[in-house]
Amino acid sequence: MEFNSFSEFLNMGGYGFYVWLAYGVSFGSLLILTIASVGRKKRVLTEIAKKLEREERLKQNRSNKQ
């Protein structure tokens, strides 16, 4: 499909609203998914670090009691 002007490109032969809405929803969804995934990864890594610290403290307490 060839467009004679930038305005025609944005209009997409009368379907521009639907085309650009679909692009917007797709990219918005990917952005939200990426942000949520990064946040979840940070939370999981923090939880793992806390668990390892707890286990290390327990190990030290057990060795001190013996």
CHARMM-style PDB file with segment names, atoms N, HN, CA, C and O in Angstrom:
ATOM      1  N   MET     1       0.849  -1.165   0.000  1.00  0.00      PROA
ATOM      2  CA  MET     1       0.000   0.000   0.000  1.00  0.00      PROA
ATOM      3  C   MET     1       0.899   1.234   0.000  1.00  0.00      PROA
ATOM      4  O   MET     1       1.849   1.318   0.778  1.00  0.00      PROA
ATOM      5  N   GLU     2       0.594   2.182  -0.872  1.00  0.00      PROA
ATOM      6  HN  GLU     2      -0.177   2.114  -1.504  1.00  0.00      PROA
ATOM      7  CA  GLU     2       1.395   3.391  -0.992  1.00  0.00      PROA
ATOM      8  C   GLU     2       0.584   4.582  -0.511  1.00  0.00      PROA
ATOM      9  O   GLU     2      -0.605   4.701  -0.808  1.00  0.00      PROA
ATOM     10  N   PHE     3       1.236   5.457   0.233  1.00  0.00      PROA
ATOM     11  HN  PHE     3       2.201   5.360   0.475  1.00  0.00      PROA
ATOM     12  CA  PHE     3       0.564   6.645   0.762  1.00  0.00      PROA
ATOM     13  C   PHE     3       1.201   7.880   0.143  1.00  0.00      PROA
ATOM     14  O   PHE     3       2.421   7.958  -0.002  1.00  0.00      PROA
ATOM     15  N   ASN     4       0.356   8.847  -0.221  1.00  0.00      PROA
ATOM     16  HN  ASN     4      -0.635   8.783  -0.103  1.00  0.00      PROA
ATOM     17  CA  ASN     4       0.843  10.076  -0.849  1.00  0.00      PROA
ATOM     18  C   ASN     4       1.242  11.131   0.169  1.00  0.00      PROA
ATOM     19  O   ASN     4       1.975  12.062  -0.164  1.00  0.00      PROA
ATOM     20  N   SER     5       0.776  11.001   1.393  1.00  0.00      PROA
ATOM     21  HN  SER     5       0.181  10.245   1.663  1.00  0.00      PROA
ATOM     22  CA  SER     5       1.134  11.975   2.425  1.00  0.00      PROA
ATOM     23  C   SER     5       1.160  11.280   3.782  1.00  0.00      PROA
ATOM     24  O   SER     5       0.661  10.167   3.950  1.00  0.00      PROA
ATOM     25  N   PHE     6       1.754  11.971   4.731  1.00  0.00      PROA
ATOM     26  HN  PHE     6       2.160  12.875   4.595  1.00  0.00      PROA
ATOM     27  CA  PHE     6       1.824  11.432   6.087  1.00  0.00      PROA
ATOM     28  C   PHE     6       0.421  11.333   6.690  1.00  0.00      PROA
ATOM     29  O   PHE     6       0.136  10.417   7.461  1.00  0.00      PROA
ATOM     30  N   SER     7      -0.432  12.261   6.343  1.00  0.00      PROA
ATOM     31  HN  SER     7      -0.200  13.005   5.717  1.00  0.00      PROA
ATOM     32  CA  SER     7      -1.814  12.244   6.834  1.00  0.00      PROA
ATOM     33  C   SER     7      -2.549  10.996   6.340  1.00  0.00      PROA
ATOM     34  O   SER     7      -3.292  10.370   7.097  1.00  0.00      PROA
ATOM     35  N   GLU     8      -2.342  10.640   5.084  1.00  0.00      PROA
ATOM     36  HN  GLU     8      -1.739  11.148   4.469  1.00  0.00      PROA
ATOM     37  CA  GLU     8      -2.956   9.420   4.547  1.00  0.00      PROA
ATOM     38  C   GLU     8      -2.398   8.176   5.239  1.00  0.00      PROA
ATOM     39  O   GLU     8      -3.116   7.205   5.478  1.00  0.00      PROA
ATOM     40  N   PHE     9      -1.109   8.227   5.555  1.00  0.00      PROA
ATOM     41  HN  PHE     9      -0.526   9.016   5.361  1.00  0.00      PROA
ATOM     42  CA  PHE     9      -0.493   7.115   6.274  1.00  0.00      PROA
ATOM     43  C   PHE     9      -1.152   6.941   7.638  1.00  0.00      PROA
ATOM     44  O   PHE     9      -1.482   5.823   8.031  1.00  0.00      PROA
ATOM     45  N   LEU    10      -1.345   8.044   8.362  1.00  0.00      PROA
ATOM     46  HN  LEU    10      -1.076   8.953   8.043  1.00  0.00      PROA
ATOM     47  CA  LEU    10      -1.979   7.964   9.677  1.00  0.00      PROA
ATOM     48  C   LEU    10      -3.438   7.522   9.577  1.00  0.00      PROA
ATOM     49  O   LEU    10      -3.941   6.830  10.461  1.00  0.00      PROA
ATOM     50  N   ASN    11      -4.119   7.923   8.497  1.00  0.00      PROA
ATOM     51  HN  ASN    11      -3.710   8.486   7.779  1.00  0.00      PROA
ATOM     52  CA  ASN    11      -5.529   7.575   8.321  1.00  0.00      PROA
ATOM     53  C   ASN    11      -5.711   6.118   7.895  1.00  0.00      PROA
ATOM     54  O   ASN    11      -6.761   5.528   8.153  1.00  0.00      PROA
ATOM     55  N   MET    12      -4.713   5.537   7.251  1.00  0.00      PROA
ATOM     56  HN  MET    12      -3.861   6.016   7.041  1.00  0.00      PROA
ATOM     57  CA  MET    12      -4.733   4.134   6.820  1.00  0.00      PROA
ATOM     58  C   MET    12      -5.999   3.769   6.042  1.00  0.00      PROA
ATOM     59  O   MET    12      -6.605   2.724   6.277  1.00  0.00      PROA
ATOM     60  N   GLY    13      -6.379   4.624   5.136  1.00  0.00      PROA
ATOM     61  HN  GLY    13      -5.887   5.473   4.944  1.00  0.00      PROA
ATOM     62  CA  GLY    13      -7.533   4.334   4.297  1.00  0.00      PROA
ATOM     63  C   GLY    13      -8.843   4.269   5.080  1.00  0.00      PROA
ATOM     64  O   GLY    13      -9.754   3.533   4.700  1.00  0.00      PROA
ATOM     65  N   GLY    14      -8.943   5.023   6.154  1.00  0.00      PROA
ATOM     66  HN  GLY    14      -8.203   5.620   6.463  1.00  0.00      PROA
ATOM     67  CA  GLY    14     -10.161   5.032   6.960  1.00  0.00      PROA
ATOM     68  C   GLY    14     -10.122   4.091   8.149  1.00  0.00      PROA
ATOM     69  O   GLY    14     -11.025   4.104   8.986  1.00  0.00      PROA
ATOM     70  N   TYR    15      -9.083   3.274   8.226  1.00  0.00      PROA
ATOM     71  HN  TYR    15      -8.350   3.263   7.546  1.00  0.00      PROA
ATOM     72  CA  TYR    15      -8.972   2.308   9.324  1.00  0.00      PROA
ATOM     73  C   TYR    15      -7.884   2.693  10.330  1.00  0.00      PROA
ATOM     74  O   TYR    15      -7.516   1.891  11.188  1.00  0.00      PROA
ATOM     75  N   GLY    16      -7.384   3.892  10.225  1.00  0.00      PROA
ATOM     76  HN  GLY    16      -7.682   4.544   9.528  1.00  0.00      PROA
ATOM     77  CA  GLY    16      -6.285   4.335  11.075  1.00  0.00      PROA
ATOM     78  C   GLY    16      -6.574   4.221  12.560  1.00  0.00      PROA
ATOM     79  O   GLY    16      -5.710   3.804  13.331  1.00  0.00      PROA
ATOM     80  N   PHE    17      -7.786   4.590  12.969  1.00  0.00      PROA
ATOM     81  HN  PHE    17      -8.487   4.929  12.342  1.00  0.00      PROA
ATOM     82  CA  PHE    17      -8.127   4.514  14.394  1.00  0.00      PROA
ATOM     83  C   PHE    17      -7.934   3.099  14.917  1.00  0.00      PROA
ATOM     84  O   PHE    17      -7.338   2.905  15.977  1.00  0.00      PROA
ATOM     85  N   TYR    18      -8.428   2.119  14.189  1.00  0.00      PROA
ATOM     86  HN  TYR    18      -8.912   2.277  13.328  1.00  0.00      PROA
ATOM     87  CA  TYR    18      -8.342   0.724  14.630  1.00  0.00      PROA
ATOM     88  C   TYR    18      -6.908   0.198  14.575  1.00  0.00      PROA
ATOM     89  O   TYR    18      -6.462  -0.524  15.467  1.00  0.00      PROA
ATOM     90  N   VAL    19      -6.202   0.572  13.519  1.00  0.00      PROA
ATOM     91  HN  VAL    19      -6.564   1.159  12.795  1.00  0.00      PROA
ATOM     92  CA  VAL    19      -4.817   0.122  13.365  1.00  0.00      PROA
ATOM     93  C   VAL    19      -3.952   0.676  14.489  1.00  0.00      PROA
ATOM     94  O   VAL    19      -3.227  -0.075  15.141  1.00  0.00      PROA
ATOM     95  N   TRP    20      -4.024   1.990  14.721  1.00  0.00      PROA
ATOM     96  HN  TRP    20      -4.613   2.600  14.191  1.00  0.00      PROA
ATOM     97  CA  TRP    20      -3.180   2.609  15.749  1.00  0.00      PROA
ATOM     98  C   TRP    20      -3.632   2.220  17.147  1.00  0.00      PROA
ATOM     99  O   TRP    20      -2.810   2.132  18.060  1.00  0.00      PROA
ATOM    100  N   LEU    21      -4.922   1.987  17.327  1.00  0.00      PROA
ATOM    101  HN  LEU    21      -5.589   2.059  16.586  1.00  0.00      PROA
ATOM    102  CA  LEU    21      -5.406   1.499  18.617  1.00  0.00      PROA
ATOM    103  C   LEU    21      -4.841   0.105  18.898  1.00  0.00      PROA
ATOM    104  O   LEU    21      -4.435  -0.189  20.023  1.00  0.00      PROA
ATOM    105  N   ALA    22      -4.817  -0.743  17.885  1.00  0.00      PROA
ATOM    106  HN  ALA    22      -5.147  -0.505  16.971  1.00  0.00      PROA
ATOM    107  CA  ALA    22      -4.267  -2.092  18.051  1.00  0.00      PROA
ATOM    108  C   ALA    22      -2.778  -2.026  18.391  1.00  0.00      PROA
ATOM    109  O   ALA    22      -2.308  -2.745  19.273  1.00  0.00      PROA
ATOM    110  N   TYR    23      -2.039  -1.165  17.694  1.00  0.00      PROA
ATOM    111  HN  TYR    23      -2.421  -0.581  16.978  1.00  0.00      PROA
ATOM    112  CA  TYR    23      -0.620  -0.988  18.025  1.00  0.00      PROA
ATOM    113  C   TYR    23      -0.460  -0.475  19.454  1.00  0.00      PROA
ATOM    114  O   TYR    23       0.386  -0.971  20.199  1.00  0.00      PROA
ATOM    115  N   GLY    24      -1.255   0.502  19.837  1.00  0.00      PROA
ATOM    116  HN  GLY    24      -1.942   0.905  19.233  1.00  0.00      PROA
ATOM    117  CA  GLY    24      -1.164   1.073  21.179  1.00  0.00      PROA
ATOM    118  C   GLY    24      -1.458   0.056  22.262  1.00  0.00      PROA
ATOM    119  O   GLY    24      -0.738  -0.026  23.257  1.00  0.00      PROA
ATOM    120  N   VAL    25      -2.520  -0.724  22.071  1.00  0.00      PROA
ATOM    121  HN  VAL    25      -3.105  -0.658  21.263  1.00  0.00      PROA
ATOM    122  CA  VAL    25      -2.875  -1.746  23.058  1.00  0.00      PROA
ATOM    123  C   VAL    25      -1.777  -2.806  23.141  1.00  0.00      PROA
ATOM    124  O   VAL    25      -1.424  -3.252  24.232  1.00  0.00      PROA
ATOM    125  N   SER    26      -1.246  -3.202  22.005  1.00  0.00      PROA
ATOM    126  HN  SER    26      -1.533  -2.840  21.118  1.00  0.00      PROA
ATOM    127  CA  SER    26      -0.184  -4.221  21.989  1.00  0.00      PROA
ATOM    128  C   SER    26       1.068  -3.734  22.704  1.00  0.00      PROA
ATOM    129  O   SER    26       1.599  -4.426  23.572  1.00  0.00      PROA
ATOM    130  N   PHE    27       1.537  -2.553  22.344  1.00  0.00      PROA
ATOM    131  HN  PHE    27       1.105  -1.991  21.638  1.00  0.00      PROA
ATOM    132  CA  PHE    27       2.753  -2.033  22.973  1.00  0.00      PROA
ATOM    133  C   PHE    27       2.521  -1.701  24.440  1.00  0.00      PROA
ATOM    134  O   PHE    27       3.411  -1.898  25.268  1.00  0.00      PROA
ATOM    135  N   GLY    28       1.331  -1.199  24.771  1.00  0.00      PROA
ATOM    136  HN  GLY    28       0.608  -1.039  24.099  1.00  0.00      PROA
ATOM    137  CA  GLY    28       1.010  -0.928  26.167  1.00  0.00      PROA
ATOM    138  C   GLY    28       1.015  -2.198  26.997  1.00  0.00      PROA
ATOM    139  O   GLY    28       1.532  -2.220  28.114  1.00  0.00      PROA
ATOM    140  N   SER    29       0.436  -3.258  26.444  1.00  0.00      PROA
ATOM    141  HN  SER    29       0.016  -3.241  25.537  1.00  0.00      PROA
ATOM    142  CA  SER    29       0.418  -4.542  27.151  1.00  0.00      PROA
ATOM    143  C   SER    29       1.829  -5.079  27.355  1.00  0.00      PROA
ATOM    144  O   SER    29       2.160  -5.571  28.434  1.00  0.00      PROA
ATOM    145  N   LEU    30       2.652  -4.985  26.326  1.00  0.00      PROA
ATOM    146  HN  LEU    30       2.383  -4.585  25.450  1.00  0.00      PROA
ATOM    147  CA  LEU    30       4.038  -5.443  26.449  1.00  0.00      PROA
ATOM    148  C   LEU    30       4.805  -4.622  27.481  1.00  0.00      PROA
ATOM    149  O   LEU    30       5.614  -5.167  28.233  1.00  0.00      PROA
ATOM    150  N   LEU    31       4.558  -3.326  27.519  1.00  0.00      PROA
ATOM    151  HN  LEU    31       3.901  -2.883  26.908  1.00  0.00      PROA
ATOM    152  CA  LEU    31       5.225  -2.466  28.490  1.00  0.00      PROA
ATOM    153  C   LEU    31       4.809  -2.831  29.910  1.00  0.00      PROA
ATOM    154  O   LEU    31       5.656  -2.945  30.796  1.00  0.00      PROA
ATOM    155  N   ILE    32       3.518  -3.012  30.130  1.00  0.00      PROA
ATOM    156  HN  ILE    32       2.830  -2.919  29.411  1.00  0.00      PROA
ATOM    157  CA  ILE    32       3.020  -3.395  31.456  1.00  0.00      PROA
ATOM    158  C   ILE    32       3.585  -4.751  31.863  1.00  0.00      PROA
ATOM    159  O   ILE    32       4.001  -4.930  33.007  1.00  0.00      PROA
ATOM    160  N   LEU    33       3.603  -5.699  30.941  1.00  0.00      PROA
ATOM    161  HN  LEU    33       3.264  -5.553  30.012  1.00  0.00      PROA
ATOM    162  CA  LEU    33       4.142  -7.026  31.228  1.00  0.00      PROA
ATOM    163  C   LEU    33       5.624  -6.957  31.597  1.00  0.00      PROA
ATOM    164  O   LEU    33       6.068  -7.631  32.527  1.00  0.00      PROA
ATOM    165  N   THR    34       6.382  -6.148  30.872  1.00  0.00      PROA
ATOM    166  HN  THR    34       6.021  -5.601  30.116  1.00  0.00      PROA
ATOM    167  CA  THR    34       7.809  -5.996  31.152  1.00  0.00      PROA
ATOM    168  C   THR    34       8.039  -5.380  32.526  1.00  0.00      PROA
ATOM    169  O   THR    34       8.872  -5.863  33.293  1.00  0.00      PROA
ATOM    170  N   ILE    35       7.307  -4.321  32.840  1.00  0.00      PROA
ATOM    171  HN  ILE    35       6.630  -3.928  32.217  1.00  0.00      PROA
ATOM    172  CA  ILE    35       7.454  -3.659  34.140  1.00  0.00      PROA
ATOM    173  C   ILE    35       7.068  -4.611  35.264  1.00  0.00      PROA
ATOM    174  O   ILE    35       7.761  -4.686  36.279  1.00  0.00      PROA
ATOM    175  N   ALA    36       5.969  -5.337  35.093  1.00  0.00      PROA
ATOM    176  HN  ALA    36       5.406  -5.276  34.268  1.00  0.00      PROA
ATOM    177  CA  ALA    36       5.530  -6.285  36.121  1.00  0.00      PROA
ATOM    178  C   ALA    36       6.551  -7.407  36.306  1.00  0.00      PROA
ATOM    179  O   ALA    36       6.806  -7.831  37.434  1.00  0.00      PROA
ATOM    180  N   SER    37       7.132  -7.885  35.219  1.00  0.00      PROA
ATOM    181  HN  SER    37       6.925  -7.541  34.304  1.00  0.00      PROA
ATOM    182  CA  SER    37       8.121  -8.966  35.301  1.00  0.00      PROA
ATOM    183  C   SER    37       9.383  -8.510  36.020  1.00  0.00      PROA
ATOM    184  O   SER    37       9.930  -9.246  36.841  1.00  0.00      PROA
ATOM    185  N   VAL    38       9.845  -7.310  35.719  1.00  0.00      PROA
ATOM    186  HN  VAL    38       9.400  -6.712  35.052  1.00  0.00      PROA
ATOM    187  CA  VAL    38      11.041  -6.787  36.379  1.00  0.00      PROA
ATOM    188  C   VAL    38      10.777  -6.611  37.871  1.00  0.00      PROA
ATOM    189  O   VAL    38      11.622  -6.953  38.699  1.00  0.00      PROA
ATOM    190  N   GLY    39       9.611  -6.081  38.212  1.00  0.00      PROA
ATOM    191  HN  GLY    39       8.924  -5.803  37.540  1.00  0.00      PROA
ATOM    192  CA  GLY    39       9.266  -5.913  39.626  1.00  0.00      PROA
ATOM    193  C   GLY    39       9.183  -7.233  40.357  1.00  0.00      PROA
ATOM    194  O   GLY    39       9.665  -7.356  41.483  1.00  0.00      PROA
ATOM    195  N   ARG    40       8.576  -8.221  39.724  1.00  0.00      PROA
ATOM    196  HN  ARG    40       8.185  -8.121  38.809  1.00  0.00      PROA
ATOM    197  CA  ARG    40       8.456  -9.544  40.349  1.00  0.00      PROA
ATOM    198  C   ARG    40       9.831 -10.185  40.528  1.00  0.00      PROA
ATOM    199  O   ARG    40      10.093 -10.816  41.552  1.00  0.00      PROA
ATOM    200  N   LYS    41      10.702 -10.027  39.542  1.00  0.00      PROA
ATOM    201  HN  LYS    41      10.489  -9.515  38.710  1.00  0.00      PROA
ATOM    202  CA  LYS    41      12.049 -10.591  39.644  1.00  0.00      PROA
ATOM    203  C   LYS    41      12.791  -9.983  40.829  1.00  0.00      PROA
ATOM    204  O   LYS    41      13.451 -10.699  41.582  1.00  0.00      PROA
ATOM    205  N   LYS    42      12.686  -8.670  40.999  1.00  0.00      PROA
ATOM    206  HN  LYS    42      12.150  -8.088  40.387  1.00  0.00      PROA
ATOM    207  CA  LYS    42      13.347  -8.013  42.127  1.00  0.00      PROA
ATOM    208  C   LYS    42      12.798  -8.529  43.450  1.00  0.00      PROA
ATOM    209  O   LYS    42      13.558  -8.768  44.388  1.00  0.00      PROA
ATOM    210  N   ARG    43      11.473  -8.702  43.531  1.00  0.00      PROA
ATOM    211  HN  ARG    43      10.855  -8.508  42.769  1.00  0.00      PROA
ATOM    212  CA  ARG    43      10.859  -9.212  44.760  1.00  0.00      PROA
ATOM    213  C   ARG    43      11.334 -10.623  45.069  1.00  0.00      PROA
ATOM    214  O   ARG    43      11.642 -10.936  46.219  1.00  0.00      PROA
ATOM    215  N   VAL    44      11.396 -11.468  44.062  1.00  0.00      PROA
ATOM    216  HN  VAL    44      11.147 -11.213  43.128  1.00  0.00      PROA
ATOM    217  CA  VAL    44      11.835 -12.852  44.260  1.00  0.00      PROA
ATOM    218  C   VAL    44      13.294 -12.888  44.716  1.00  0.00      PROA
ATOM    219  O   VAL    44      13.637 -13.631  45.636  1.00  0.00      PROA
ATOM    220  N   LEU    45      14.144 -12.098  44.084  1.00  0.00      PROA
ATOM    221  HN  LEU    45      13.865 -11.494  43.337  1.00  0.00      PROA
ATOM    222  CA  LEU    45      15.552 -12.072  44.478  1.00  0.00      PROA
ATOM    223  C   LEU    45      15.719 -11.557  45.906  1.00  0.00      PROA
ATOM    224  O   LEU    45      16.568 -12.053  46.646  1.00  0.00      PROA
ATOM    225  N   THR    46      14.919 -10.570  46.296  1.00  0.00      PROA
ATOM    226  HN  THR    46      14.229 -10.167  45.694  1.00  0.00      PROA
ATOM    227  CA  THR    46      14.961 -10.061  47.670  1.00  0.00      PROA
ATOM    228  C   THR    46      14.518 -11.129  48.649  1.00  0.00      PROA
ATOM    229  O   THR    46      15.133 -11.301  49.701  1.00  0.00      PROA
ATOM    230  N   GLU    47      13.453 -11.851  48.314  1.00  0.00      PROA
ATOM    231  HN  GLU    47      12.953 -11.712  47.460  1.00  0.00      PROA
ATOM    232  CA  GLU    47      12.968 -12.924  49.185  1.00  0.00      PROA
ATOM    233  C   GLU    47      14.014 -14.030  49.336  1.00  0.00      PROA
ATOM    234  O   GLU    47      14.208 -14.561  50.430  1.00  0.00      PROA
ATOM    235  N   ILE    48      14.676 -14.370  48.253  1.00  0.00      PROA
ATOM    236  HN  ILE    48      14.519 -13.940  47.364  1.00  0.00      PROA
ATOM    237  CA  ILE    48      15.717 -15.402  48.305  1.00  0.00      PROA
ATOM    238  C   ILE    48      16.872 -14.940  49.194  1.00  0.00      PROA
ATOM    239  O   ILE    48      17.382 -15.716  50.003  1.00  0.00      PROA
ATOM    240  N   ALA    49      17.282 -13.686  49.046  1.00  0.00      PROA
ATOM    241  HN  ALA    49      16.868 -13.056  48.388  1.00  0.00      PROA
ATOM    242  CA  ALA    49      18.380 -13.167  49.868  1.00  0.00      PROA
ATOM    243  C   ALA    49      18.002 -13.191  51.346  1.00  0.00      PROA
ATOM    244  O   ALA    49      18.823 -13.557  52.187  1.00  0.00      PROA
ATOM    245  N   LYS    50      16.771 -12.806  51.668  1.00  0.00      PROA
ATOM    246  HN  LYS    50      16.105 -12.508  50.984  1.00  0.00      PROA
ATOM    247  CA  LYS    50      16.322 -12.834  53.066  1.00  0.00      PROA
ATOM    248  C   LYS    50      16.298 -14.257  53.606  1.00  0.00      PROA
ATOM    249  O   LYS    50      16.692 -14.499  54.747  1.00  0.00      PROA
ATOM    250  N   LYS    51      15.840 -15.188  52.793  1.00  0.00      PROA
ATOM    251  HN  LYS    51      15.521 -14.990  51.866  1.00  0.00      PROA
ATOM    252  CA  LYS    51      15.788 -16.584  53.223  1.00  0.00      PROA
ATOM    253  C   LYS    51      17.195 -17.121  53.480  1.00  0.00      PROA
ATOM    254  O   LYS    51      17.420 -17.820  54.468  1.00  0.00      PROA
ATOM    255  N   LEU    52      18.130 -16.805  52.609  1.00  0.00      PROA
ATOM    256  HN  LEU    52      17.947 -16.237  51.806  1.00  0.00      PROA
ATOM    257  CA  LEU    52      19.513 -17.247  52.800  1.00  0.00      PROA
ATOM    258  C   LEU    52      20.112 -16.644  54.072  1.00  0.00      PROA
ATOM    259  O   LEU    52      20.831 -17.324  54.803  1.00  0.00      PROA
ATOM    260  N   GLU    53      19.818 -15.383  54.331  1.00  0.00      PROA
ATOM    261  HN  GLU    53      19.233 -14.831  53.737  1.00  0.00      PROA
ATOM    262  CA  GLU    53      20.312 -14.753  55.562  1.00  0.00      PROA
ATOM    263  C   GLU    53      19.729 -15.436  56.795  1.00  0.00      PROA
ATOM    264  O   GLU    53      20.450 -15.683  57.761  1.00  0.00      PROA
ATOM    265  N   ARG    54      18.438 -15.743  56.774  1.00  0.00      PROA
ATOM    266  HN  ARG    54      17.852 -15.542  55.989  1.00  0.00      PROA
ATOM    267  CA  ARG    54      17.794 -16.444  57.895  1.00  0.00      PROA
ATOM    268  C   ARG    54      18.429 -17.804  58.125  1.00  0.00      PROA
ATOM    269  O   ARG    54      18.727 -18.173  59.260  1.00  0.00      PROA
ATOM    270  N   GLU    55      18.636 -18.546  57.047  1.00  0.00      PROA
ATOM    271  HN  GLU    55      18.394 -18.245  56.124  1.00  0.00      PROA
ATOM    272  CA  GLU    55      19.245 -19.869  57.168  1.00  0.00      PROA
ATOM    273  C   GLU    55      20.662 -19.774  57.726  1.00  0.00      PROA
ATOM    274  O   GLU    55      21.071 -20.609  58.533  1.00  0.00      PROA
ATOM    275  N   GLU    56      21.405 -18.765  57.301  1.00  0.00      PROA
ATOM    276  HN  GLU    56      21.073 -18.087  56.645  1.00  0.00      PROA
ATOM    277  CA  GLU    56      22.770 -18.581  57.803  1.00  0.00      PROA
ATOM    278  C   GLU    56      22.750 -18.240  59.293  1.00  0.00      PROA
ATOM    279  O   GLU    56      23.571 -18.753  60.054  1.00  0.00      PROA
ATOM    280  N   ARG    57      21.822 -17.380  59.715  1.00  0.00      PROA
ATOM    281  HN  ARG    57      21.156 -16.964  59.097  1.00  0.00      PROA
ATOM    282  CA  ARG    57      21.711 -17.051  61.139  1.00  0.00      PROA
ATOM    283  C   ARG    57      21.344 -18.276  61.955  1.00  0.00      PROA
ATOM    284  O   ARG    57      21.891 -18.490  63.037  1.00  0.00      PROA
ATOM    285  N   LEU    58      20.418 -19.086  61.443  1.00  0.00      PROA
ATOM    286  HN  LEU    58      19.973 -18.912  60.564  1.00  0.00      PROA
ATOM    287  CA  LEU    58      20.041 -20.312  62.149  1.00  0.00      PROA
ATOM    288  C   LEU    58      21.232 -21.260  62.274  1.00  0.00      PROA
ATOM    289  O   LEU    58      21.451 -21.864  63.324  1.00  0.00      PROA
ATOM    290  N   LYS    59      21.990 -21.379  61.199  1.00  0.00      PROA
ATOM    291  HN  LYS    59      21.812 -20.888  60.346  1.00  0.00      PROA
ATOM    292  CA  LYS    59      23.161 -22.256  61.215  1.00  0.00      PROA
ATOM    293  C   LYS    59      24.176 -21.758  62.247  1.00  0.00      PROA
ATOM    294  O   LYS    59      24.758 -22.557  62.981  1.00  0.00      PROA
ATOM    295  N   GLN    60      24.387 -20.445  62.304  1.00  0.00      PROA
ATOM    296  HN  GLN    60      23.914 -19.797  61.708  1.00  0.00      PROA
ATOM    297  CA  GLN    60      25.325 -19.887  63.282  1.00  0.00      PROA
ATOM    298  C   GLN    60      24.823 -20.099  64.706  1.00  0.00      PROA
ATOM    299  O   GLN    60      25.604 -20.446  65.592  1.00  0.00      PROA
ATOM    300  N   ASN    61      23.528 -19.894  64.935  1.00  0.00      PROA
ATOM    301  HN  ASN    61      22.893 -19.612  64.215  1.00  0.00      PROA
ATOM    302  CA  ASN    61      22.963 -20.095  66.272  1.00  0.00      PROA
ATOM    303  C   ASN    61      23.083 -21.550  66.706  1.00  0.00      PROA
ATOM    304  O   ASN    61      23.379 -21.825  67.869  1.00  0.00      PROA
ATOM    305  N   ARG    62      22.863 -22.465  65.806  1.00  0.00      PROA
ATOM    306  HN  ARG    62      22.622 -22.242  64.862  1.00  0.00      PROA
ATOM    307  CA  ARG    62      22.968 -23.888  66.136  1.00  0.00      PROA
ATOM    308  C   ARG    62      24.409 -24.270  66.454  1.00  0.00      PROA
ATOM    309  O   ARG    62      24.661 -25.061  67.362  1.00  0.00      PROA
ATOM    310  N   SER    63      25.352 -23.707  65.704  1.00  0.00      PROA
ATOM    311  HN  SER    63      25.147 -23.064  64.966  1.00  0.00      PROA
ATOM    312  CA  SER    63      26.759 -24.035  65.962  1.00  0.00      PROA
ATOM    313  C   SER    63      27.247 -23.378  67.257  1.00  0.00      PROA
ATOM    314  O   SER    63      28.132 -23.923  67.916  1.00  0.00      PROA
ATOM    315  N   ASN    64      26.699 -22.233  67.634  1.00  0.00      PROA
ATOM    316  HN  ASN    64      25.980 -21.790  67.098  1.00  0.00      PROA
ATOM    317  CA  ASN    64      27.081 -21.568  68.887  1.00  0.00      PROA
ATOM    318  C   ASN    64      26.561 -22.328  70.099  1.00  0.00      PROA
ATOM    319  O   ASN    64      27.198 -22.304  71.152  1.00  0.00      PROA
ATOM    320  N   LYS    65      25.442 -22.990  69.980  1.00  0.00      PROA
ATOM    321  HN  LYS    65      24.925 -23.010  69.124  1.00  0.00      PROA
ATOM    322  CA  LYS    65      24.847 -23.720  71.097  1.00  0.00      PROA
ATOM    323  C   LYS    65      25.594 -25.014  71.388  1.00  0.00      PROA
ATOM    324  O   LYS    65      25.520 -25.525  72.505  1.00  0.00      PROA
ATOM    325  N   GLN    66      26.296 -25.543  70.426  1.00  0.00      PROA
ATOM    326  HN  GLN    66      26.356 -25.128  69.519  1.00  0.00      PROA
ATOM    327  CA  GLN    66      26.983 -26.831  70.625  1.00  0.00      PROA
ATOM    328  C   GLN    66      28.316 -26.673  71.235  1.00  0.00      PROA
ATOM    329  OT1 GLN    66      29.011 -27.663  71.463  1.00  0.00      PROA
TER     330      GLN     66
END
